Amino acid sequence: MKPRRLLAALLLALALPGLAATPAKAGASGELTVFYYDRPPFFGDVDGKPAGLLIDTARQRLETARIRYRFVNVPVVRFFEELKKPGNACVLGALRTKEREATYTYADDFIYRDLPFQIIINRAKREALPVRPTIRQILESDLRLGLSEGYVYGEWLDGKLAEHSPPLYRVNVGNQSERMHLMLVAGRFDYMFSVAEEARYVVTRTAENREHLTTVEIADAPQGNRRYLLCSKGIDGALMRRINDAVATLKADPGTARATGTP
């Protein structure tokens, strides 16, 4: 089972008997609130409507199941604030940290695993690095790294950033990750980190990106981050248990295990 099918099945599981009748306290009329932000190809807006790989899959399954829902496009830092409020609201694909565990409710198991990190680099700076550099060679270079405010990059990369303290250019992307790409093209900073599936999308998205940007593999990058369903601490307990049961059942399938990187 591919990652998008895993997500679709998970959302479909919300339509199991008893779940559809569970009121979503975050919504004024019983809707399930699903927060997202602009991060193509996974999330975003097209012609003023929510769209993207995960958004489209979620919409199809929720509508088939006749579950009332609403997608709410908010900046990354804001939906974490919203999830501090009681209610049946979630965000898909969050990384797991100890700080978040104290504040929010995670599903017991992950639903998707990223491909390893790469860097997206301005072509004008490409020769400053070896063909396939290590993370140390990247972070100890004179190149300036663009970082998104409010993002968690995972234990491995966050740890390396703290260890090497590279030159930084911090960007408040709000709910528009494309702002980072435009700044990289313009040379405001030299490179940024991105998971491989997203990096491929970014460098081919526009003629300007194709001309000015390229990807570089990291020689010692580990397996990608595990991403979880992250919900309000006040989510209905029965609903959360059913979500966990659905994730466990799906992950037990051999096809699902391969797609999500389960050992």
Residue pairs with C-beta under 8 A, 6 or more apart in sequence:
1 9
1 250
1 253
1 255
1 256
1 259
2 259
3 111
3 112
3 113
3 259
3 260
4 53
4 54
4 57
5 259
6 111
6 112
6 250
6 256
6 259
6 260
7 54
7 57
7 58
7 92
7 111
7 112
8 57
8 58
8 60
8 61
9 61
9 246
9 250
10 111
10 229
10 243
10 246
10 247
10 250
11 57
11 58
11 61
11 62
11 65
12 61
12 64
12 65
13 19
13 242
13 243
13 246
13 250
14 20
14 32
14 62
14 65
14 67
14 239
14 242
14 243
14 246
15 61
15 62
15 64
15 65
15 66
15 67
16 242
16 246
18 238
18 242
19 239
19 242
20 65
20 66
20 67
22 88
22 236
22 238
22 239
23 30
23 88
24 30
24 31
24 32
24 33
24 68
24 69
24 87
24 88
24 89
25 86
25 87
25 88
25 89
25 234
25 236
26 32
26 33
26 82
26 85
26 87
26 88
26 89
26 232
27 33
27 68
27 70
27 87
27 88
29 68
30 68
31 68
31 69
31 70
32 62
32 67
32 68
32 69
32 70
32 88
32 89
32 90
33 69
33 70
33 72
33 87
33 88
33 89
33 90
34 58
34 69
34 70
34 71
34 72
34 89
34 90
34 91
34 92
35 71
35 72
35 74
35 79
35 82
35 83
35 89
35 90
35 91
36 43
36 50
36 52
36 54
36 55
36 71
36 72
36 73
36 74
36 91
36 92
37 43
37 73
37 74
37 75
37 76
37 79
37 175
37 177
38 44
38 45
38 73
38 175
38 176
38 177
38 178
39 52
39 177
39 198
40 52
40 177
40 178
40 198
40 201
40 202
40 205
41 52
41 53
41 197
41 198
41 201
42 52
42 53
42 54
42 55
42 93
42 198
43 50
43 52
43 54
43 55
44 50
44 51
44 52
44 55
45 51
45 73
46 52
50 59
50 71
50 73
54 92
54 93
55 71
58 69
58 71
58 92
59 71
62 69
72 79
72 82
73 175
74 82
74 175
75 150
75 173
75 174
75 175
76 148
76 150
76 151
76 173
76 175
77 149
77 150
79 91
80 100
80 104
80 150
82 89
83 89
83 90
83 91
83 103
83 104
83 230
83 231
83 232
83 233
84 103
84 104
84 232
84 233
85 232
85 234
86 232
86 233
86 234
87 232
87 234
87 235
88 231
88 232
88 235
88 236
88 239
89 231
89 232
89 235
90 229
90 230
90 231
90 232
90 235
91 229
91 230
91 231
92 111
92 227
92 229
92 230
93 111
93 112
93 227
93 228
94 100
94 106
94 227
94 228
94 229
94 230
95 152
95 153
95 154
95 225
95 226
95 227
95 228
96 106
96 110
96 226
96 228
97 152
100 106
100 230
103 233
104 230
104 231
104 232
104 233
105 230
105 231
105 232
105 233
105 235
105 240
106 228
106 229
106 230
106 231
107 228
107 229
107 230
107 231
107 240
107 243
107 244
107 247
108 244
108 247
108 248
109 228
109 244
109 247
109 248
109 251
110 226
110 227
110 228
110 260
111 227
111 228
111 229
111 247
111 260
112 226
112 227
112 260
113 223
113 224
113 225
113 226
113 227
113 260
113 261
114 195
114 196
114 197
114 224
114 225
114 227
115 195
115 196
115 197
115 224
116 195
116 196
116 217
116 218
116 221
116 222
116 223
116 224
117 153
117 157
117 193
117 194
117 195
117 196
117 218
117 221
117 224
118 193
118 194
118 195
118 196
118 199
118 215
118 216
118 217
118 218
118 221
119 138
119 191
119 192
119 193
119 194
119 199
119 215
119 216
119 218
120 181
120 184
120 191
120 192
120 193
120 194
120 199
120 202
120 203
120 213
120 214
120 215
121 129
121 143
121 190
121 191
121 213
121 214
121 215
121 216
122 184
122 185
122 187
122 190
122 191
122 212
122 213
123 211
123 212
123 213
123 214
124 187
124 212
125 143
125 190
125 191
126 214
126 216
128 141
128 142
128 143
128 190
129 137
129 138
129 141
129 143
129 216
130 137
132 216
132 217
132 218
132 219
133 216
133 218
133 219
134 218
134 219
134 220
135 157
135 160
135 218
135 220
135 221
136 160
136 164
138 166
138 191
138 218
139 145
139 160
139 161
139 163
139 164
139 166
140 164
140 166
141 166
142 167
143 166
143 167
143 190
143 191
144 166
144 167
144 168
144 169
144 189
144 190
144 191
145 166
145 167
145 168
145 169
145 189
145 190
145 191
145 192
145 193
146 168
146 169
146 170
146 171
146 180
146 183
146 184
146 188
146 189
146 190
146 191
146 192
147 161
147 168
147 169
147 170
147 171
147 192
148 170
148 171
148 172
148 173
148 177
148 180
149 170
149 171
149 172
149 173
150 172
152 158
153 161
153 193
153 225
154 225
156 221
156 222
157 193
169 183
169 188
169 189
171 179
171 180
171 183
171 189
173 179
173 180
180 192
181 202
181 205
181 209
181 213
183 189
184 190
184 191
184 192
184 212
184 213
185 208
185 209
185 212
185 213
191 216
194 202
194 215
195 224
195 225
196 215
196 224
199 215
200 215
202 209
202 213
203 209
203 210
203 213
203 214
203 215
204 210
223 261
224 261
226 261
229 243
229 247
231 240
231 243
250 256
251 257
251 260
251 262
256 262
